[in-house]
Amino acid sequence: MSELPESWAAIALSDAVINITITDKKIPQKEYLSEGAYPVFDQGQDYIGGYSDKKEKLVDCELPVLVFGDHTRVVKFVNQPFAPGADGIKVLQPQYFYNPRLLEYFTRHIATHLANHGYARHYQHLVKSKIPLPPTNEQHRIVAKIEELFSELDKGIENLKTARAQLKVYRQALLKHAFEGKLTAQWRAENQDKLETADALLKRIQQERAQRYQQQLAEWEASEKQGSKPKVPKPLPPLTAEELTELPELPKGWGWVKYGELTASSQNGISKEPLAKLCVRVEFMS
C-alpha cells in the first residue's frame, strides 16, 4: 500500500468486517425463481441472481452488507433483506467504525487488483489485504466526493451515448445527401464542361467489358483451355419507363442503372439475379 495521509491508518480488511454465517441459508441456483418476495444474491455478474419466497432463508445481519464472490471477485452492496446463492459467496457486514459505502468502494478496488486464481477461492487473499482507515468524518466526505464524481461520469457516459446516436443519424444523413447528389452539386455547377452523359458512360462500360472478355478468352485459349471458359457478358435489359417513374428524380447528369451493369460479378446468396437487377444511381463525371 502506498503512503497514507498522516491521520489515516492501515488495517487488514478482516478487521473492518464481520463474516456472516450463511451455511443453512444457501439456495441452489436450480431453486431460483424468476419472481419472488426476496432477491437472491450470488457471485454472478448480474446484481440479483434470482428470487425466493422462503423467508427462513433470509440472511440474519445488519444491513447494509457486502456480498463478495469468492470465485468471481464480484463485490455487491446490498441494503435489503436477501437470501444467499448456494456457492461461492461471503457476506461481509461492515464494522461500526467504517462507512459501508466507502468500504464497498475500497473493497472493489482491492478485489480488482487481486491476482486472478481462476475458479479458486479469493476471499482468503481479500481479507489479508490492507485497507485504509480514514477518520470518520473524512470517510463521509470521501464518499460524497466519489458519488459526486461518479454522477458526473454517468452524465458524461449518457452524453456520449447521445452524441453517438446523433453521429449515427448524421452519418446516415450524410450518405443520403451523397446518394441524392447534394455533396457534389457545386462541383457540377462549376464543371459543366467535364460532365459525361449517362449514355456515353454506359457505352464505354460495355466496350471495356467486351475488351476484358476478349482478353480473358485469349488467356484461356493460351492456357490450352484449362479451367472454365469465360462467360460472355450479357447486358441487362434497360429500365422500363414504368420502373423509372417509381424511382426518385435525380440531379442533371445522373442516371439510373441496374447494379449488375457496374460490377464484373454480383451475387446475393446463391442467386445473382436479385442483386444484379437492383437499381442504383450513378453520377456521370469524367
C-alpha positions in Angstrom: 0.0 0.0 0.0 1.3 3.5 -0.9 1.9 6.0 1.8 -1.2 7.2 3.6 -2.2 10.7 4.8 -0.9 11.4 8.4 -4.4 11.0 10.0 -5.1 7.7 8.3 -4.3 4.1 9.4 -3.9 0.8 7.6 -5.7 -2.2 8.8 -6.4 -5.7 7.5 -9.8 -5.9 5.7 -10.7 -8.7 8.0 -10.7 -6.2 10.9 -13.1 -4.0 9.0 -15.9 -6.6 8.5 -17.8 -9.3 10.2 -18.1 -12.5 8.2 -21.8 -13.5 8.5 -22.5 -17.3 8.7 -24.9 -18.4 5.9 -24.3 -22.2 6.0 -28.0 -23.1 6.4 -29.3 -20.3 4.2 -27.9 -21.1 0.8 -30.3 -21.6 -2.1 -29.2 -23.7 -5.1 -29.4 -22.0 -8.4 -31.9 -24.6 -9.7 -34.3 -23.3 -7.0 -34.2 -19.7 -8.1 -37.5 -18.1 -9.0 -37.9 -15.6 -11.8 -40.1 -13.5 -9.4 -40.5 -13.7 -5.7 -40.7 -12.0 -2.4 -36.9 -11.8 -1.7 -33.9 -11.3 -4.0 -31.1 -13.9 -4.1 -27.6 -12.5 -4.3 -24.9 -14.8 -5.7 -21.5 -14.4 -7.2 -22.8 -13.9 -10.7 -22.2 -10.7 -12.7 -25.9 -9.8 -12.5 -26.7 -7.8 -9.4 -29.6 -10.1 -8.5 -29.3 -13.7 -9.4 -32.9 -14.7 -8.9 -35.7 -14.7 -6.3 -37.1 -16.8 -3.5 -40.3 -16.9 -1.3 -38.6 -18.7 1.6 -38.4 -16.2 4.4 -36.4 -18.6 6.6 -33.5 -18.3 4.1 -33.0 -14.6 4.7 -29.6 -13.7 6.0 -29.6 -12.6 9.6 -27.5 -9.5 9.6 -27.5 -5.7 10.0 -27.9 -4.0 6.6 -26.1 -2.9 4.5 -23.6 -5.7 3.8 -21.2 -6.6 1.1 -21.6 -9.8 -0.9 -18.3 -11.0 -2.3 -17.9 -13.6 -5.0 -15.2 -15.9 -3.7 -14.6 -17.3 -7.2 -15.5 -14.3 -9.4 -14.2 -11.4 -7.2 -17.6 -9.6 -7.7 -18.5 -7.1 -5.0 -22.1 -6.2 -4.4 -23.6 -3.6 -2.0 -26.8 -5.0 -0.5 -29.2 -2.9 1.5 -32.4 -5.0 1.5 -33.4 -8.4 3.0 -32.0 -11.2 0.9 -31.2 -14.8 0.5 -27.7 -16.0 -0.4 -26.9 -18.1 -3.5 -25.7 -21.7 -2.9 -22.0 -21.4 -3.5 -19.0 -19.1 -3.6 -20.1 -16.0 -1.7 -19.1 -14.3 1.5 -21.5 -11.9 3.3 -19.4 -9.2 5.0 -21.0 -6.8 7.5 -19.1 -3.5 7.9 -17.8 -2.8 11.4 -19.5 0.2 13.1 -16.4 2.4 12.6 -16.4 2.0 8.8 -18.7 3.9 6.4 -20.4 1.0 4.4 -20.2 2.8 1.1 -16.6 3.6 1.5 -15.9 0.0 2.5 -17.6 -1.1 -0.7 -15.5 1.3 -2.9 -12.3 0.3 -1.2 -13.2 -3.4 -1.4 -14.0 -3.1 -5.1 -10.6 -1.5 -5.6 -8.8 -4.3 -3.7 -10.8 -7.1 -5.4 -10.0 -5.7 -8.9 -6.3 -5.9 -8.1 -6.3 -9.3 -6.6 -4.3 -11.9 -8.6 -6.7 -14.0 -10.6 -6.7 -17.5 -9.2 -9.2 -18.8 -11.8 -12.0 -20.6 -10.1 -10.0 -20.9 -6.8 -11.1 -19.1 -3.7 -10.1 -15.4 -3.5 -11.6 -14.5 -0.1 -8.5 -15.7 1.8 -6.5 -13.2 -0.2 -9.0 -10.4 0.1 -9.3 -10.4 3.9 -5.5 -10.4 4.3 -5.3 -7.2 2.2 -4.6 -3.9 3.8 -7.3 -1.3 3.6 -7.0 2.4 4.5 -9.0 3.7 7.6 -9.6 7.4 7.4 -11.1 9.4 10.3 -14.9 9.0 10.5 -15.8 12.5 9.2 -13.3 12.2 6.3 -14.9 8.8 5.4 -18.2 10.6 4.8 -16.5 13.4 2.8 -14.7 10.8 0.6 -18.0 9.0 -0.1 -19.7 12.3 -1.0 -16.9 13.2 -3.4 -16.8 9.8 -5.0 -20.6 9.9 -5.6 -20.3 13.4 -7.0 -17.7 12.3 -9.5 -19.5 9.1 -10.3 -22.6 11.2 -11.1 -20.5 13.4 -13.4 -19.1 10.2 -15.1 -22.6 8.8 -15.5 -23.7 12.1 -17.1 -20.7 12.0 -19.4 -21.5 8.5 -20.4 -25.1 9.5 -21.1 -23.9 12.4 -23.2 -21.5 10.2 -25.1 -24.4 7.8 -25.9 -26.5 10.7 -27.1 -23.6 12.0 -29.2 -23.0 8.5 -30.6 -26.7 8.2 -31.6 -26.6 11.7 -33.2 -23.5 10.8 -35.1 -25.2 7.7 -36.4 -28.1 9.8 -37.6 -25.7 12.4 -39.1 -23.8 9.6 -40.9 -27.0 8.3 -42.5 -28.0 11.8 -43.4 -24.6 12.4 -45.0 -24.9 9.2 -47.1 -28.4 10.2 -48.1 -27.1 13.6 -49.3 -24.3 11.8 -51.2 -26.9 9.5 -52.7 -29.0 12.5 -53.8 -26.1 14.4 -55.3 -26.1 17.2 -52.8 -22.5 16.8 -51.9 -21.3 17.4 -55.4 -23.9 19.9 -56.6 -21.5 22.9 -56.5 -18.8 20.9 -58.4 -21.3 20.0 -61.2 -22.3 23.7 -61.4 -18.7 24.7 -61.8 -17.6 21.9 -64.2 -20.4 21.6 -66.7 -17.8 21.0 -69.5 -16.4 18.0 -67.7 -19.6 16.0 -67.3 -20.1 12.8 -69.3 -23.6 11.8 -70.4 -25.1 8.7 -69.0 -25.4 7.1 -72.4 -21.7 7.7 -73.2 -20.6 6.3 -69.9 -22.7 3.2 -70.2 -21.4 2.7 -73.7 -17.8 3.0 -72.5 -18.5 0.5 -69.7 -19.9 -2.0 -72.2 -16.9 -1.6 -74.5 -14.5 -2.1 -71.6 -16.4 -5.3 -70.6 -16.2 -6.6 -74.1 -12.4 -5.9 -74.3 -11.9 -7.6 -70.9 -13.9 -10.6 -72.1 -11.7 -10.9 -75.2 -8.6 -10.7 -73.1 -9.9 -13.4 -70.7 -10.8 -15.5 -73.6 -7.4 -15.2 -75.2 -5.7 -16.1 -71.9 -8.0 -19.1 -71.5 -7.2 -20.3 -75.0 -3.4 -19.7 -74.4 -3.6 -21.9 -71.3 -4.9 -24.7 -73.5 -8.4 -24.2 -72.3 -7.7 -25.0 -68.6 -10.4 -24.1 -66.2 -13.8 -22.8 -67.1 -14.4 -20.8 -70.2 -15.0 -17.1 -69.6 -18.7 -16.2 -69.9 -19.8 -13.7 -72.4 -21.0 -10.6 -70.6 -24.7 -10.2 -71.1 -26.2 -6.7 -70.8 -29.2 -6.4 -68.6 -32.4 -5.1 -70.1 -32.8 -1.4 -69.8 -35.1 0.1 -67.2 -38.6 0.5 -68.4 -40.5 3.7 -68.3 -42.7 2.3 -65.6 -39.7 1.4 -63.5 -38.2 4.8 -63.9 -41.4 6.5 -62.8 -41.2 4.7 -59.4 -37.7 6.0 -58.8 -36.8 9.4 -57.3 -35.8 12.2 -59.5 -32.0 12.6 -60.0 -29.8 15.7 -60.5 -29.0 16.7 -64.1 -26.2 14.5 -65.3 -27.1 11.5 -63.2 -28.9 8.3 -64.4 -30.4 5.1 -63.0 -28.8 1.8 -63.9 -29.0 -1.7 -62.6 -26.4 -2.9 -60.2 -25.2 -5.6 -62.5 -24.2 -3.0 -65.1 -21.5 -1.7 -62.8 -19.9 -4.9 -61.5 -17.9 -7.7 -63.0 -19.7 -10.2 -60.7 -22.6 -9.6 -58.4 -24.1 -12.2 -56.1 -26.8 -12.2 -53.4 -26.6 -15.5 -51.6 -26.7 -18.3 -54.2 -28.6 -16.2 -56.8 -27.1 -13.4 -58.9 -30.3 -12.2 -60.2 -31.9 -10.1 -57.4 -28.7 -8.0 -56.8 -27.8 -7.7 -60.4 -31.2 -6.2 -61.2 -31.1 -3.8 -58.2 -31.4 -0.2 -59.4 -28.6 2.2 -58.4 -28.0 5.9 -59.2 -24.7 7.0 -60.7 -23.2 10.4 -61.2 -21.7 10.6 -64.6 -18.5 12.7 -64.5 -15.1 12.4 -66.1 
